Amino acid sequence: MTRPAGEGLSDEERYDQGMVVRRAVLSDEHVDRSIANTTDLTADFQDFITRVAWGDVWSRPGLQRRERSIAVLTSLIALGHHEELAMHLRAALRNGLTVDEIREVILQSAIYAGVPAANTAFRIAGEVFAEA
């Protein structure tokens, strides 16, 4: 497969676009905290996730943000990434998913990722929703 035609965005443009999407999805507060906690060790990683995850993938037109949130929640539940799950449950609410829809995503994940994974996801969701 070849790269799509056109010049594409510069790294700086991808970073800027990524930062806009990252802030919209995760909140200014979360992103400001992440940036403030950046160290020499994590600086390249922060740049990478802003450009690639947020500036490239989350910025693509193929899925709406709520659909991307469903995919992310399912992946995080299946892989047991609980800290990221809590963050993305908050993001899913910001992206327009309802608590009822998130409940259905977690229930659906029980079939494919396992009951223990869904059980933990329900616990974390309960904590996140109690905060909101």
Residue frames relative to the residue before (quaternion, step in Angstrom):
aa qw qx qy qz dx dy dz
M 1.0000 0.0000 0.0000 0.0000 0.00 0.00 0.00
T 0.2718 -0.7685 0.5581 0.1555 3.56 -0.94 0.83
R 0.6199 -0.5318 0.4269 0.3881 3.52 -1.29 0.42
P 0.5536 -0.6025 0.4430 0.3663 3.62 -1.02 0.71
A 0.5956 -0.5836 0.4218 0.3562 3.54 -1.17 0.63
G 0.6327 0.5290 -0.3994 0.4005 3.53 -1.17 0.54
E 0.6084 -0.5970 0.3965 0.3410 3.51 -1.25 0.44
G 0.3332 -0.7457 0.5162 0.2577 3.59 1.02 -0.63
L 0.6146 -0.5555 0.4230 0.3672 3.54 -1.33 0.00
S 0.4899 -0.6110 0.5223 0.3374 3.55 -1.18 0.51
D 0.6668 -0.4694 0.3755 0.4405 3.58 -1.26 0.22
E 0.6535 0.5181 -0.3186 0.4505 3.58 0.95 -0.84
E 0.6574 0.4959 -0.3077 0.4767 3.60 0.99 -0.81
R 0.6401 0.5108 -0.3224 0.4748 3.58 1.00 -0.78
Y 0.6343 0.5197 -0.3260 0.4705 3.59 1.02 -0.82
D 0.6747 0.4956 -0.2991 0.4580 3.59 0.84 -0.96
Q 0.6525 0.4959 -0.3037 0.4859 3.58 0.95 -0.88
G 0.6524 0.5240 -0.3024 0.4565 3.56 0.98 -0.87
M 0.6530 0.5138 -0.3216 0.4541 3.56 0.94 -0.80
V 0.6193 0.5301 -0.3429 0.4667 3.61 1.03 -0.73
V 0.6926 0.4608 -0.2760 0.4815 3.60 0.85 -0.96
R 0.6368 0.5403 -0.3270 0.4423 3.59 0.92 -0.88
R 0.6719 0.4839 -0.2911 0.4793 3.59 0.95 -0.88
A 0.6532 0.5191 -0.3186 0.4498 3.60 0.96 -0.80
V 0.7200 0.4456 -0.2431 0.4733 3.57 0.97 -0.88
L 0.8070 0.3201 -0.1456 0.4745 3.58 0.76 -1.03
S 0.4923 -0.6445 0.4024 0.4246 3.59 1.28 -0.45
D 0.5952 -0.5687 0.4378 0.3614 3.53 -1.19 0.64
E 0.6313 0.5603 -0.3323 0.4209 3.57 0.95 -0.91
H 0.6788 0.4864 -0.2930 0.4657 3.58 0.85 -0.97
V 0.6903 0.4764 -0.2909 0.4603 3.58 0.83 -0.98
D 0.6302 0.5277 -0.3396 0.4573 3.60 0.95 -0.79
R 0.6451 0.5118 -0.3141 0.4725 3.58 1.01 -0.82
S 0.6518 0.5126 -0.3139 0.4624 3.60 0.95 -0.85
I 0.6694 0.4876 -0.2992 0.4739 3.56 0.91 -0.90
A 0.6499 0.5206 -0.3161 0.4546 3.61 0.95 -0.84
N 0.7155 0.4392 -0.2434 0.4857 3.59 1.11 -0.67
T 0.4157 0.7099 -0.4719 0.3171 3.58 1.27 0.11
T 0.1258 -0.7752 0.6175 0.0437 3.53 -1.00 0.93
D 0.6982 -0.4052 0.3466 0.4776 3.57 -1.29 -0.04
L 0.6391 0.5410 -0.3167 0.4456 3.56 1.05 -0.76
T 0.8008 0.3343 -0.1521 0.4732 3.61 0.88 -0.93
A 0.4251 0.7398 -0.4513 0.2612 3.62 1.23 -0.16
D 0.6711 0.4845 -0.3083 0.4689 3.60 0.86 -0.87
F 0.6364 0.5252 -0.3273 0.4605 3.58 1.05 -0.74
Q 0.6396 0.5165 -0.3268 0.4662 3.60 0.94 -0.84
D 0.6395 0.5119 -0.3137 0.4801 3.58 0.98 -0.82
F 0.6572 0.5326 -0.2967 0.4433 3.57 0.92 -0.97
I 0.7192 0.4342 -0.2833 0.4625 3.61 0.71 -0.98
T 0.6233 0.5270 -0.3550 0.4557 3.59 1.05 -0.62
R 0.7058 0.4529 -0.2679 0.4743 3.61 0.87 -0.91
V 0.7855 0.3762 -0.1875 0.4542 3.57 0.71 -1.09
A 0.7278 0.4149 -0.2658 0.4770 3.60 0.62 -1.07
W 0.7913 0.3316 -0.1615 0.4877 3.56 0.75 -1.08
G 0.7290 0.4418 -0.2520 0.4580 3.61 0.90 -0.86
D 0.7317 0.3624 -0.2236 0.5322 3.58 1.14 -0.57
V 0.8058 0.3421 -0.1876 0.4455 3.58 0.30 -1.25
W 0.7202 0.4288 -0.2686 0.4747 3.62 0.69 -1.02
S 0.6709 0.5032 -0.2939 0.4585 3.61 1.20 -0.40
R 0.4785 0.6759 -0.4435 0.3429 3.60 1.23 -0.13
P 0.4924 -0.6973 0.4440 0.2725 3.60 -1.07 0.68
G 0.5098 0.7204 -0.3874 0.2665 3.63 1.20 -0.33
L 0.7796 0.1384 -0.0822 0.6053 3.59 1.17 -0.53
Q 0.4653 -0.6251 0.5411 0.3162 3.54 -1.20 0.54
R 0.6608 -0.5241 0.3528 0.4052 3.58 -1.19 0.42
R 0.6297 0.5247 -0.3546 0.4500 3.62 0.95 -0.71
E 0.6466 0.5036 -0.3200 0.4753 3.61 1.02 -0.74
R 0.6297 0.5155 -0.3327 0.4765 3.57 1.01 -0.76
S 0.6249 0.5363 -0.3371 0.4564 3.58 1.04 -0.76
I 0.6242 0.5286 -0.3423 0.4625 3.60 0.96 -0.78
A 0.6659 0.4977 -0.3030 0.4660 3.58 0.90 -0.91
V 0.6656 0.5013 -0.3055 0.4608 3.58 0.94 -0.88
L 0.6405 0.5215 -0.3369 0.4520 3.61 0.87 -0.88
T 0.6615 0.5137 -0.3079 0.4514 3.56 0.87 -0.94
S 0.6702 0.4981 -0.3002 0.4611 3.58 0.90 -0.90
L 0.6780 0.4935 -0.3001 0.4546 3.57 0.90 -0.90
I 0.6204 0.5250 -0.3412 0.4724 3.58 1.04 -0.74
A 0.6876 0.5016 -0.2868 0.4397 3.57 0.82 -1.01
L 0.7521 0.3976 -0.2094 0.4820 3.57 1.00 -0.81
G 0.4612 -0.7230 0.4183 0.2993 3.57 1.29 -0.03
H 0.3889 0.7124 -0.4898 0.3183 3.59 1.11 0.62
H 0.1290 -0.8782 0.4578 0.0504 3.54 0.49 1.30
E 0.6394 0.5123 -0.3440 0.4587 3.62 0.93 -0.75
E 0.6681 0.4721 -0.2897 0.4968 3.57 0.97 -0.84
L 0.5993 0.5681 -0.3654 0.4296 3.60 1.06 -0.67
A 0.6496 0.5089 -0.3277 0.4600 3.60 0.85 -0.88
M 0.6545 0.5133 -0.3092 0.4610 3.58 0.92 -0.89
H 0.7364 0.4232 -0.2370 0.4716 3.58 0.88 -0.92
L 0.5265 0.5616 -0.4297 0.4720 3.61 1.21 -0.16
R 0.6371 0.5031 -0.3195 0.4888 3.59 1.00 -0.81
A 0.6555 0.5143 -0.3035 0.4622 3.55 0.97 -0.89
A 0.6298 0.5425 -0.3377 0.4417 3.59 0.98 -0.80
L 0.6275 0.5118 -0.3339 0.4825 3.57 1.02 -0.73
R 0.6574 0.4955 -0.3067 0.4777 3.61 0.96 -0.84
N 0.6973 0.4644 -0.2666 0.4765 3.58 1.11 -0.67
G 0.6814 -0.5551 0.2675 0.3949 3.58 1.24 0.33
L 0.4927 0.6252 -0.4706 0.3807 3.60 1.17 0.07
T 0.3657 -0.7051 0.5612 0.2328 3.54 -1.13 0.66
V 0.6545 -0.4762 0.3947 0.4349 3.54 -1.28 0.23
D 0.6384 0.5293 -0.3298 0.4512 3.60 0.97 -0.78
E 0.6613 0.4897 -0.3141 0.4736 3.60 0.96 -0.80
I 0.6392 0.5096 -0.3284 0.4731 3.59 0.99 -0.78
R 0.5906 0.5560 -0.3578 0.4626 3.59 1.05 -0.73
E 0.6779 0.4936 -0.2896 0.4615 3.58 0.91 -0.92
V 0.6181 0.5304 -0.3445 0.4669 3.59 1.03 -0.73
I 0.6717 0.4835 -0.3021 0.4731 3.59 0.91 -0.88
L 0.6436 0.5143 -0.3229 0.4659 3.58 0.94 -0.84
Q 0.6424 0.5146 -0.3192 0.4697 3.60 0.95 -0.86
S 0.6551 0.5234 -0.3189 0.4418 3.57 0.99 -0.80
A 0.5492 0.6164 -0.4002 0.3980 3.59 1.15 -0.49
I 0.6481 0.5269 -0.3165 0.4496 3.57 1.05 -0.75
Y 0.8022 0.3306 -0.1463 0.4752 3.57 0.86 -0.98
A 0.7523 0.3484 -0.2046 0.5205 3.60 1.11 -0.57
G 0.6014 -0.5837 0.3471 0.4209 3.57 1.25 -0.29
V 0.5994 -0.5960 0.4186 0.3320 3.51 -1.17 0.74
P 0.6487 0.5044 -0.3582 0.4431 3.67 0.83 -0.72
A 0.6359 0.5208 -0.3316 0.4631 3.61 1.00 -0.76
A 0.6715 0.4774 -0.2944 0.4843 3.59 0.94 -0.85
N 0.6081 0.5570 -0.3504 0.4440 3.59 1.01 -0.75
T 0.6697 0.4775 -0.2879 0.4905 3.57 0.92 -0.90
A 0.6425 0.5253 -0.3220 0.4557 3.58 0.98 -0.82
F 0.6386 0.5096 -0.3282 0.4741 3.61 0.99 -0.74
R 0.6314 0.5252 -0.3359 0.4612 3.59 1.00 -0.77
I 0.6797 0.4806 -0.2853 0.4750 3.56 0.87 -0.97
A 0.6340 0.5243 -0.3326 0.4610 3.59 0.96 -0.80
G 0.6339 0.5353 -0.3295 0.4506 3.58 0.98 -0.81
E 0.6531 0.5031 -0.3055 0.4764 3.57 1.03 -0.81
V 0.6662 0.5045 -0.2962 0.4625 3.58 0.93 -0.94
F 0.6913 0.4728 -0.2885 0.4641 3.58 0.88 -0.91
A 0.6054 0.5438 -0.3589 0.4571 3.61 1.11 -0.54
E 0.6242 0.5384 -0.3286 0.4610 3.60 1.15 -0.64
A 0.6928 0.5377 -0.2706 0.3971 3.55 1.00 -0.89
